[in-house]
Amino acid sequence: MIHWRKKMSVDGGVIDQDHKHLIEIINQFEKFAERGLTREQGMEILFTLKFYAKTHFRREEGLQLWVNYPFYEGHKKEHQDLLKQLDELIKNVETDSDTPLGALAFRTSELLQHWLLDHVLHSDLKLSDYIEESRDLEDLKLIKS
């Protein structure tokens, strides 16, 4: 189980809420996997994750553009790569009936853990400094008005 911690905060707002929801989806997957995940449950969670991830990535990329995030292109590519990995995983679960479901669940779990821990904690957290800087600039504009 993954638990939200304050040190995971990127913006104190919608991005953090998205990340918390992604943690809930990952934890739900882990819970089902421990009890014996069915292929249908796995597919449902993966499709939920894909839909939510796309929505989240659009929001996060919009925020990056708004704060003039200098690593936008690389970060967007990371998002595209994660979605590609998720698509490949979905395809494997859909079509590979020979591989034991436990092995597919393990690969899924590895991807989700990597996604959250590596991407959010390393890539997304870099964004928080630029968000703070933009907030400070907005505050200065308000003071000067």
BELBEL-V395513 format. One record per pair of residues at least 24 apart in sequence whose C-alpha atoms are under 8 Angstrom apart, sorted by the first residue. I is the first residue (numbers start at 1). J is the second residue. If there is no record, write none. Layout:
i=I j=J
i=I j=J
//
This chain:
i=1 j=27
i=1 j=30
i=2 j=27
i=8 j=120
i=8 j=121
i=8 j=125
i=9 j=125
i=9 j=128
i=10 j=124
i=10 j=125
i=10 j=127
i=10 j=128
i=11 j=128
i=11 j=131
i=15 j=56
i=15 j=59
i=15 j=60
i=18 j=56
i=19 j=120
i=22 j=49
i=22 j=52
i=22 j=53
i=23 j=116
i=25 j=49
i=26 j=109
i=26 j=112
i=26 j=113
i=29 j=109
i=30 j=109
i=33 j=102
i=33 j=105
i=36 j=102
i=37 j=101
i=37 j=102
i=37 j=105
i=38 j=101
i=39 j=93
i=39 j=94
i=39 j=101
i=42 j=93
i=42 j=105
i=43 j=90
i=43 j=93
i=43 j=94
i=46 j=86
i=46 j=90
i=47 j=90
i=50 j=83
i=50 j=86
i=53 j=83
i=54 j=83
i=64 j=127
i=67 j=130
i=67 j=131
i=67 j=134
i=68 j=130
i=69 j=127
i=69 j=130
i=75 j=123
i=82 j=115
//
